[in-house]
Amino acid sequence: MIPTSYEQWVECITIKCKIPLTKEYIELRLKSLNDPKLTETIKFTSLYGEEHLNKTIKWFERALKEKS
């Protein structure tokens, strides 16, 4: 299932994937997702589309704000 809301995304990352949303992890993912030349970002966009990429970036930004 592809998350359609912030809450679903958090559940997917933290519960299903068992990845803690640490500040360091969030910053690392934001850096990579904001670089359109990176292979992983190109692959993410080709799999899920640019709209979902933008949503995911916003969700990571929200999660980072919540850590502050």
HTML snippet that shows the backbone in 3Dmol.js (N, CA, C, O; Angstrom):
<script src="https://3Dmol.org/build/3Dmol-min.js"></script>
<div id="view" style="width:600px;height:400px;position:relative"></div>
<script>
const pdb = `
ATOM      1  N   MET A   1       0.832  -1.183   0.000  1.00  0.00           N
ATOM      2  CA  MET A   1       0.000   0.000   0.000  1.00  0.00           C
ATOM      3  C   MET A   1       0.877   1.247   0.000  1.00  0.00           C
ATOM      4  O   MET A   1       1.826   1.356   0.777  1.00  0.00           O
ATOM      5  N   ILE A   2       0.552   2.162  -0.861  1.00  0.00           N
ATOM      6  CA  ILE A   2       1.246   3.443  -0.907  1.00  0.00           C
ATOM      7  C   ILE A   2       0.501   4.403   0.007  1.00  0.00           C
ATOM      8  O   ILE A   2      -0.700   4.610  -0.164  1.00  0.00           O
ATOM      9  N   PRO A   3       1.198   4.992   0.977  1.00  0.00           N
ATOM     10  CA  PRO A   3       0.524   5.913   1.903  1.00  0.00           C
ATOM     11  C   PRO A   3      -0.072   7.114   1.180  1.00  0.00           C
ATOM     12  O   PRO A   3       0.507   7.647   0.233  1.00  0.00           O
ATOM     13  N   THR A   4      -1.242   7.523   1.651  1.00  0.00           N
ATOM     14  CA  THR A   4      -1.891   8.703   1.076  1.00  0.00           C
ATOM     15  C   THR A   4      -2.016   9.831   2.096  1.00  0.00           C
ATOM     16  O   THR A   4      -2.469  10.928   1.768  1.00  0.00           O
ATOM     17  N   SER A   5      -1.609   9.553   3.335  1.00  0.00           N
ATOM     18  CA  SER A   5      -1.658  10.584   4.368  1.00  0.00           C
ATOM     19  C   SER A   5      -0.386  10.513   5.205  1.00  0.00           C
ATOM     20  O   SER A   5       0.344   9.522   5.175  1.00  0.00           O
ATOM     21  N   TYR A   6      -0.141  11.569   5.941  1.00  0.00           N
ATOM     22  CA  TYR A   6       1.030  11.616   6.817  1.00  0.00           C
ATOM     23  C   TYR A   6       0.972  10.485   7.843  1.00  0.00           C
ATOM     24  O   TYR A   6       1.980   9.827   8.102  1.00  0.00           O
ATOM     25  N   GLU A   7      -0.176  10.264   8.413  1.00  0.00           N
ATOM     26  CA  GLU A   7      -0.318   9.230   9.432  1.00  0.00           C
ATOM     27  C   GLU A   7      -0.026   7.839   8.864  1.00  0.00           C
ATOM     28  O   GLU A   7       0.653   7.036   9.505  1.00  0.00           O
ATOM     29  N   GLN A   8      -0.532   7.557   7.675  1.00  0.00           N
ATOM     30  CA  GLN A   8      -0.245   6.270   7.021  1.00  0.00           C
ATOM     31  C   GLN A   8       1.239   6.141   6.721  1.00  0.00           C
ATOM     32  O   GLN A   8       1.816   5.066   6.880  1.00  0.00           O
ATOM     33  N   TRP A   9       1.858   7.228   6.290  1.00  0.00           N
ATOM     34  CA  TRP A   9       3.283   7.229   5.974  1.00  0.00           C
ATOM     35  C   TRP A   9       4.116   6.938   7.222  1.00  0.00           C
ATOM     36  O   TRP A   9       5.046   6.132   7.172  1.00  0.00           O
ATOM     37  N   VAL A  10       3.792   7.588   8.341  1.00  0.00           N
ATOM     38  CA  VAL A  10       4.521   7.357   9.590  1.00  0.00           C
ATOM     39  C   VAL A  10       4.383   5.888  10.002  1.00  0.00           C
ATOM     40  O   VAL A  10       5.363   5.253  10.392  1.00  0.00           O
ATOM     41  N   GLU A  11       3.173   5.360   9.914  1.00  0.00           N
ATOM     42  CA  GLU A  11       2.954   3.949  10.257  1.00  0.00           C
ATOM     43  C   GLU A  11       3.774   3.033   9.354  1.00  0.00           C
ATOM     44  O   GLU A  11       4.381   2.072   9.826  1.00  0.00           O
ATOM     45  N   CYS A  12       3.790   3.327   8.075  1.00  0.00           N
ATOM     46  CA  CYS A  12       4.538   2.521   7.113  1.00  0.00           C
ATOM     47  C   CYS A  12       6.034   2.516   7.448  1.00  0.00           C
ATOM     48  O   CYS A  12       6.673   1.464   7.458  1.00  0.00           O
ATOM     49  N   ILE A  13       6.577   3.695   7.720  1.00  0.00           N
ATOM     50  CA  ILE A  13       8.006   3.808   8.005  1.00  0.00           C
ATOM     51  C   ILE A  13       8.347   3.171   9.354  1.00  0.00           C
ATOM     52  O   ILE A  13       9.250   2.339   9.443  1.00  0.00           O
ATOM     53  N   THR A  14       7.624   3.564  10.391  1.00  0.00           N
ATOM     54  CA  THR A  14       8.022   3.179  11.749  1.00  0.00           C
ATOM     55  C   THR A  14       7.551   1.791  12.177  1.00  0.00           C
ATOM     56  O   THR A  14       8.251   1.108  12.924  1.00  0.00           O
ATOM     57  N   ILE A  15       6.388   1.371  11.717  1.00  0.00           N
ATOM     58  CA  ILE A  15       5.859   0.082  12.169  1.00  0.00           C
ATOM     59  C   ILE A  15       6.139  -1.025  11.152  1.00  0.00           C
ATOM     60  O   ILE A  15       6.717  -2.057  11.493  1.00  0.00           O
ATOM     61  N   LYS A  16       5.732  -0.808   9.917  1.00  0.00           N
ATOM     62  CA  LYS A  16       5.907  -1.861   8.907  1.00  0.00           C
ATOM     63  C   LYS A  16       7.372  -2.049   8.528  1.00  0.00           C
ATOM     64  O   LYS A  16       7.849  -3.178   8.408  1.00  0.00           O
ATOM     65  N   CYS A  17       8.087  -0.931   8.339  1.00  0.00           N
ATOM     66  CA  CYS A  17       9.497  -1.012   7.939  1.00  0.00           C
ATOM     67  C   CYS A  17      10.449  -1.016   9.133  1.00  0.00           C
ATOM     68  O   CYS A  17      11.638  -1.306   8.992  1.00  0.00           O
ATOM     69  N   LYS A  18       9.910  -0.691  10.312  1.00  0.00           N
ATOM     70  CA  LYS A  18      10.694  -0.673  11.549  1.00  0.00           C
ATOM     71  C   LYS A  18      11.906   0.250  11.462  1.00  0.00           C
ATOM     72  O   LYS A  18      12.997  -0.087  11.923  1.00  0.00           O
ATOM     73  N   ILE A  19      11.691   1.426  10.860  1.00  0.00           N
ATOM     74  CA  ILE A  19      12.739   2.437  10.753  1.00  0.00           C
ATOM     75  C   ILE A  19      12.377   3.584  11.692  1.00  0.00           C
ATOM     76  O   ILE A  19      11.338   4.220  11.513  1.00  0.00           O
ATOM     77  N   PRO A  20      13.216   3.857  12.684  1.00  0.00           N
ATOM     78  CA  PRO A  20      12.929   4.986  13.568  1.00  0.00           C
ATOM     79  C   PRO A  20      13.103   6.310  12.820  1.00  0.00           C
ATOM     80  O   PRO A  20      14.071   6.497  12.083  1.00  0.00           O
ATOM     81  N   LEU A  21      12.171   7.204  13.016  1.00  0.00           N
ATOM     82  CA  LEU A  21      12.251   8.518  12.375  1.00  0.00           C
ATOM     83  C   LEU A  21      13.111   9.450  13.235  1.00  0.00           C
ATOM     84  O   LEU A  21      12.617  10.362  13.897  1.00  0.00           O
ATOM     85  N   THR A  22      14.410   9.181  13.194  1.00  0.00           N
ATOM     86  CA  THR A  22      15.343  10.028  13.922  1.00  0.00           C
ATOM     87  C   THR A  22      15.633  11.276  13.103  1.00  0.00           C
ATOM     88  O   THR A  22      15.424  11.300  11.890  1.00  0.00           O
ATOM     89  N   LYS A  23      16.109  12.297  13.770  1.00  0.00           N
ATOM     90  CA  LYS A  23      16.456  13.535  13.074  1.00  0.00           C
ATOM     91  C   LYS A  23      17.497  13.259  11.995  1.00  0.00           C
ATOM     92  O   LYS A  23      17.404  13.789  10.889  1.00  0.00           O
ATOM     93  N   GLU A  24      18.477  12.438  12.313  1.00  0.00           N
ATOM     94  CA  GLU A  24      19.548  12.121  11.360  1.00  0.00           C
ATOM     95  C   GLU A  24      19.004  11.406  10.120  1.00  0.00           C
ATOM     96  O   GLU A  24      19.379  11.726   8.992  1.00  0.00           O
ATOM     97  N   TYR A  25      18.115  10.431  10.347  1.00  0.00           N
ATOM     98  CA  TYR A  25      17.531   9.696   9.220  1.00  0.00           C
ATOM     99  C   TYR A  25      16.692  10.626   8.346  1.00  0.00           C
ATOM    100  O   TYR A  25      16.784  10.585   7.119  1.00  0.00           O
ATOM    101  N   ILE A  26      15.886  11.451   8.974  1.00  0.00           N
ATOM    102  CA  ILE A  26      15.032  12.379   8.232  1.00  0.00           C
ATOM    103  C   ILE A  26      15.872  13.328   7.388  1.00  0.00           C
ATOM    104  O   ILE A  26      15.578  13.542   6.212  1.00  0.00           O
ATOM    105  N   GLU A  27      16.910  13.894   7.980  1.00  0.00           N
ATOM    106  CA  GLU A  27      17.784  14.823   7.244  1.00  0.00           C
ATOM    107  C   GLU A  27      18.471  14.134   6.073  1.00  0.00           C
ATOM    108  O   GLU A  27      18.604  14.721   4.999  1.00  0.00           O
ATOM    109  N   LEU A  28      18.906  12.905   6.272  1.00  0.00           N
ATOM    110  CA  LEU A  28      19.543  12.138   5.201  1.00  0.00           C
ATOM    111  C   LEU A  28      18.576  11.885   4.041  1.00  0.00           C
ATOM    112  O   LEU A  28      18.930  12.055   2.874  1.00  0.00           O
ATOM    113  N   ARG A  29      17.357  11.481   4.378  1.00  0.00           N
ATOM    114  CA  ARG A  29      16.355  11.213   3.336  1.00  0.00           C
ATOM    115  C   ARG A  29      15.956  12.484   2.604  1.00  0.00           C
ATOM    116  O   ARG A  29      15.772  12.466   1.387  1.00  0.00           O
ATOM    117  N   LEU A  30      15.821  13.593   3.336  1.00  0.00           N
ATOM    118  CA  LEU A  30      15.479  14.858   2.686  1.00  0.00           C
ATOM    119  C   LEU A  30      16.574  15.273   1.713  1.00  0.00           C
ATOM    120  O   LEU A  30      16.294  15.742   0.610  1.00  0.00           O
ATOM    121  N   LYS A  31      17.807  15.099   2.127  1.00  0.00           N
ATOM    122  CA  LYS A  31      18.925  15.460   1.249  1.00  0.00           C
ATOM    123  C   LYS A  31      18.885  14.643  -0.041  1.00  0.00           C
ATOM    124  O   LYS A  31      19.061  15.185  -1.132  1.00  0.00           O
ATOM    125  N   SER A  32      18.654  13.352   0.088  1.00  0.00           N
ATOM    126  CA  SER A  32      18.644  12.509  -1.108  1.00  0.00           C
ATOM    127  C   SER A  32      17.403  12.739  -1.966  1.00  0.00           C
ATOM    128  O   SER A  32      17.507  12.812  -3.190  1.00  0.00           O
ATOM    129  N   LEU A  33      16.241  12.852  -1.347  1.00  0.00           N
ATOM    130  CA  LEU A  33      15.014  13.042  -2.128  1.00  0.00           C
ATOM    131  C   LEU A  33      14.962  14.393  -2.837  1.00  0.00           C
ATOM    132  O   LEU A  33      14.271  14.545  -3.845  1.00  0.00           O
ATOM    133  N   ASN A  34      15.687  15.362  -2.314  1.00  0.00           N
ATOM    134  CA  ASN A  34      15.728  16.682  -2.952  1.00  0.00           C
ATOM    135  C   ASN A  34      16.799  16.788  -4.028  1.00  0.00           C
ATOM    136  O   ASN A  34      16.969  17.850  -4.627  1.00  0.00           O
ATOM    137  N   ASP A  35      17.523  15.701  -4.279  1.00  0.00           N
ATOM    138  CA  ASP A  35      18.543  15.699  -5.326  1.00  0.00           C
ATOM    139  C   ASP A  35      18.036  14.879  -6.512  1.00  0.00           C
ATOM    140  O   ASP A  35      18.116  13.650  -6.496  1.00  0.00           O
ATOM    141  N   PRO A  36      17.516  15.552  -7.541  1.00  0.00           N
ATOM    142  CA  PRO A  36      16.916  14.823  -8.666  1.00  0.00           C
ATOM    143  C   PRO A  36      17.926  14.038  -9.501  1.00  0.00           C
ATOM    144  O   PRO A  36      17.526  13.256 -10.364  1.00  0.00           O
ATOM    145  N   LYS A  37      19.217  14.227  -9.265  1.00  0.00           N
ATOM    146  CA  LYS A  37      20.238  13.510 -10.040  1.00  0.00           C
ATOM    147  C   LYS A  37      20.629  12.174  -9.412  1.00  0.00           C
ATOM    148  O   LYS A  37      21.268  11.346 -10.061  1.00  0.00           O
ATOM    149  N   LEU A  38      20.251  11.963  -8.165  1.00  0.00           N
ATOM    150  CA  LEU A  38      20.598  10.709  -7.497  1.00  0.00           C
ATOM    151  C   LEU A  38      19.790   9.549  -8.074  1.00  0.00           C
ATOM    152  O   LEU A  38      18.602   9.684  -8.367  1.00  0.00           O
ATOM    153  N   THR A  39      20.451   8.422  -8.227  1.00  0.00           N
ATOM    154  CA  THR A  39      19.808   7.229  -8.769  1.00  0.00           C
ATOM    155  C   THR A  39      18.592   6.821  -7.952  1.00  0.00           C
ATOM    156  O   THR A  39      17.556   6.466  -8.514  1.00  0.00           O
ATOM    157  N   GLU A  40      18.712   6.870  -6.617  1.00  0.00           N
ATOM    158  CA  GLU A  40      17.575   6.443  -5.790  1.00  0.00           C
ATOM    159  C   GLU A  40      16.383   7.376  -5.936  1.00  0.00           C
ATOM    160  O   GLU A  40      15.240   6.929  -5.844  1.00  0.00           O
ATOM    161  N   THR A  41      16.627   8.662  -6.161  1.00  0.00           N
ATOM    162  CA  THR A  41      15.537   9.617  -6.356  1.00  0.00           C
ATOM    163  C   THR A  41      14.892   9.410  -7.724  1.00  0.00           C
ATOM    164  O   THR A  41      13.671   9.484  -7.859  1.00  0.00           O
ATOM    165  N   ILE A  42      15.701   9.157  -8.714  1.00  0.00           N
ATOM    166  CA  ILE A  42      15.186   8.868 -10.057  1.00  0.00           C
ATOM    167  C   ILE A  42      14.313   7.611 -10.011  1.00  0.00           C
ATOM    168  O   ILE A  42      13.233   7.576 -10.599  1.00  0.00           O
ATOM    169  N   LYS A  43      14.788   6.588  -9.311  1.00  0.00           N
ATOM    170  CA  LYS A  43      14.028   5.339  -9.209  1.00  0.00           C
ATOM    171  C   LYS A  43      12.720   5.566  -8.440  1.00  0.00           C
ATOM    172  O   LYS A  43      11.666   5.083  -8.854  1.00  0.00           O
ATOM    173  N   PHE A  44      12.787   6.304  -7.320  1.00  0.00           N
ATOM    174  CA  PHE A  44      11.587   6.602  -6.530  1.00  0.00           C
ATOM    175  C   PHE A  44      10.552   7.295  -7.410  1.00  0.00           C
ATOM    176  O   PHE A  44       9.378   6.926  -7.404  1.00  0.00           O
ATOM    177  N   THR A  45      10.989   8.297  -8.164  1.00  0.00           N
ATOM    178  CA  THR A  45      10.084   9.066  -9.024  1.00  0.00           C
ATOM    179  C   THR A  45       9.502   8.187 -10.123  1.00  0.00           C
ATOM    180  O   THR A  45       8.321   8.305 -10.451  1.00  0.00           O
ATOM    181  N   SER A  46      10.315   7.313 -10.692  1.00  0.00           N
ATOM    182  CA  SER A  46       9.795   6.453 -11.759  1.00  0.00           C
ATOM    183  C   SER A  46       8.784   5.439 -11.220  1.00  0.00           C
ATOM    184  O   SER A  46       7.845   5.066 -11.923  1.00  0.00           O
ATOM    185  N   LEU A  47       8.973   4.993  -9.976  1.00  0.00           N
ATOM    186  CA  LEU A  47       8.045   4.024  -9.385  1.00  0.00           C
ATOM    187  C   LEU A  47       6.750   4.664  -8.895  1.00  0.00           C
ATOM    188  O   LEU A  47       5.665   4.119  -9.101  1.00  0.00           O
ATOM    189  N   TYR A  48       6.868   5.838  -8.238  1.00  0.00           N
ATOM    190  CA  TYR A  48       5.719   6.427  -7.543  1.00  0.00           C
ATOM    191  C   TYR A  48       5.231   7.752  -8.118  1.00  0.00           C
ATOM    192  O   TYR A  48       4.153   8.224  -7.757  1.00  0.00           O
ATOM    193  N   GLY A  49       6.015   8.353  -9.008  1.00  0.00           N
ATOM    194  CA  GLY A  49       5.607   9.608  -9.617  1.00  0.00           C
ATOM    195  C   GLY A  49       6.095  10.824  -8.852  1.00  0.00           C
ATOM    196  O   GLY A  49       6.423  10.751  -7.667  1.00  0.00           O
ATOM    197  N   GLU A  50       6.133  11.937  -9.556  1.00  0.00           N
ATOM    198  CA  GLU A  50       6.631  13.183  -8.973  1.00  0.00           C
ATOM    199  C   GLU A  50       5.704  13.714  -7.882  1.00  0.00           C
ATOM    200  O   GLU A  50       6.170  14.286  -6.896  1.00  0.00           O
ATOM    201  N   GLU A  51       4.406  13.529  -8.051  1.00  0.00           N
ATOM    202  CA  GLU A  51       3.463  13.998  -7.040  1.00  0.00           C
ATOM    203  C   GLU A  51       3.708  13.300  -5.700  1.00  0.00           C
ATOM    204  O   GLU A  51       3.701  13.945  -4.651  1.00  0.00           O
ATOM    205  N   HIS A  52       3.922  11.989  -5.737  1.00  0.00           N
ATOM    206  CA  HIS A  52       4.177  11.254  -4.495  1.00  0.00           C
ATOM    207  C   HIS A  52       5.545  11.625  -3.919  1.00  0.00           C
ATOM    208  O   HIS A  52       5.707  11.691  -2.701  1.00  0.00           O
ATOM    209  N   LEU A  53       6.512  11.863  -4.777  1.00  0.00           N
ATOM    210  CA  LEU A  53       7.819  12.331  -4.308  1.00  0.00           C
ATOM    211  C   LEU A  53       7.652  13.626  -3.524  1.00  0.00           C
ATOM    212  O   LEU A  53       8.210  13.771  -2.436  1.00  0.00           O
ATOM    213  N   ASN A  54       6.893  14.559  -4.069  1.00  0.00           N
ATOM    214  CA  ASN A  54       6.675  15.843  -3.392  1.00  0.00           C
ATOM    215  C   ASN A  54       5.933  15.662  -2.069  1.00  0.00           C
ATOM    216  O   ASN A  54       6.248  16.337  -1.089  1.00  0.00           O
ATOM    217  N   LYS A  55       4.952  14.761  -2.031  1.00  0.00           N
ATOM    218  CA  LYS A  55       4.243  14.470  -0.779  1.00  0.00           C
ATOM    219  C   LYS A  55       5.214  13.896   0.258  1.00  0.00           C
ATOM    220  O   LYS A  55       5.199  14.285   1.425  1.00  0.00           O
ATOM    221  N   THR A  56       6.042  12.980  -0.186  1.00  0.00           N
ATOM    222  CA  THR A  56       6.992  12.334   0.717  1.00  0.00           C
ATOM    223  C   THR A  56       7.978  13.340   1.286  1.00  0.00           C
ATOM    224  O   THR A  56       8.304  13.287   2.472  1.00  0.00           O
ATOM    225  N   ILE A  57       8.450  14.246   0.462  1.00  0.00           N
ATOM    226  CA  ILE A  57       9.341  15.303   0.938  1.00  0.00           C
ATOM    227  C   ILE A  57       8.638  16.142   1.998  1.00  0.00           C
ATOM    228  O   ILE A  57       9.218  16.451   3.039  1.00  0.00           O
ATOM    229  N   LYS A  58       7.391  16.510   1.731  1.00  0.00           N
ATOM    230  CA  LYS A  58       6.628  17.303   2.710  1.00  0.00           C
ATOM    231  C   LYS A  58       6.433  16.529   4.017  1.00  0.00           C
ATOM    232  O   LYS A  58       6.497  17.115   5.098  1.00  0.00           O
ATOM    233  N   TRP A  59       6.197  15.219   3.926  1.00  0.00           N
ATOM    234  CA  TRP A  59       6.033  14.413   5.129  1.00  0.00           C
ATOM    235  C   TRP A  59       7.332  14.345   5.932  1.00  0.00           C
ATOM    236  O   TRP A  59       7.311  14.423   7.161  1.00  0.00           O
ATOM    237  N   PHE A  60       8.459  14.200   5.236  1.00  0.00           N
ATOM    238  CA  PHE A  60       9.743  14.216   5.941  1.00  0.00           C
ATOM    239  C   PHE A  60       9.987  15.582   6.581  1.00  0.00           C
ATOM    240  O   PHE A  60      10.498  15.658   7.698  1.00  0.00           O
ATOM    241  N   GLU A  61       9.629  16.651   5.888  1.00  0.00           N
ATOM    242  CA  GLU A  61       9.785  17.998   6.450  1.00  0.00           C
ATOM    243  C   GLU A  61       8.911  18.164   7.694  1.00  0.00           C
ATOM    244  O   GLU A  61       9.347  18.749   8.685  1.00  0.00           O
ATOM    245  N   ARG A  62       7.704  17.660   7.645  1.00  0.00           N
ATOM    246  CA  ARG A  62       6.805  17.716   8.808  1.00  0.00           C
ATOM    247  C   ARG A  62       7.381  16.920   9.970  1.00  0.00           C
ATOM    248  O   ARG A  62       7.366  17.379  11.112  1.00  0.00           O
ATOM    249  N   ALA A  63       7.887  15.732   9.679  1.00  0.00           N
ATOM    250  CA  ALA A  63       8.468  14.900  10.726  1.00  0.00           C
ATOM    251  C   ALA A  63       9.676  15.593  11.356  1.00  0.00           C
ATOM    252  O   ALA A  63       9.890  15.494  12.564  1.00  0.00           O
ATOM    253  N   LEU A  64      10.461  16.288  10.543  1.00  0.00           N
ATOM    254  CA  LEU A  64      11.613  17.011  11.070  1.00  0.00           C
ATOM    255  C   LEU A  64      11.162  18.156  11.976  1.00  0.00           C
ATOM    256  O   LEU A  64      11.757  18.380  13.030  1.00  0.00           O
ATOM    257  N   LYS A  65      10.127  18.873  11.579  1.00  0.00           N
ATOM    258  CA  LYS A  65       9.597  19.944  12.426  1.00  0.00           C
ATOM    259  C   LYS A  65       9.101  19.396  13.761  1.00  0.00           C
ATOM    260  O   LYS A  65       9.273  20.033  14.801  1.00  0.00           O
ATOM    261  N   GLU A  66       8.489  18.226  13.732  1.00  0.00           N
ATOM    262  CA  GLU A  66       7.983  17.619  14.949  1.00  0.00           C
ATOM    263  C   GLU A  66       9.115  17.195  15.885  1.00  0.00           C
ATOM    264  O   GLU A  66       8.913  17.066  17.092  1.00  0.00           O
ATOM    265  N   LYS A  67      10.303  16.980  15.323  1.00  0.00           N
ATOM    266  CA  LYS A  67      11.475  16.618  16.135  1.00  0.00           C
ATOM    267  C   LYS A  67      12.074  17.836  16.813  1.00  0.00           C
ATOM    268  O   LYS A  67      12.821  17.704  17.783  1.00  0.00           O
ATOM    269  N   SER A  68      11.753  19.020  16.312  1.00  0.00           N
ATOM    270  CA  SER A  68      12.346  20.253  16.852  1.00  0.00           C
ATOM    271  C   SER A  68      11.639  20.729  18.090  1.00  0.00           C
ATOM    272  O   SER A  68      12.016  21.751  18.663  1.00  0.00           O
TER     273      SER A  68
END
`;
const viewer = $3Dmol.createViewer("view");
viewer.addModel(pdb, "pdb");
viewer.setStyle({}, {cartoon: {color: "spectrum"}});
viewer.zoomTo();
viewer.render();
</script>
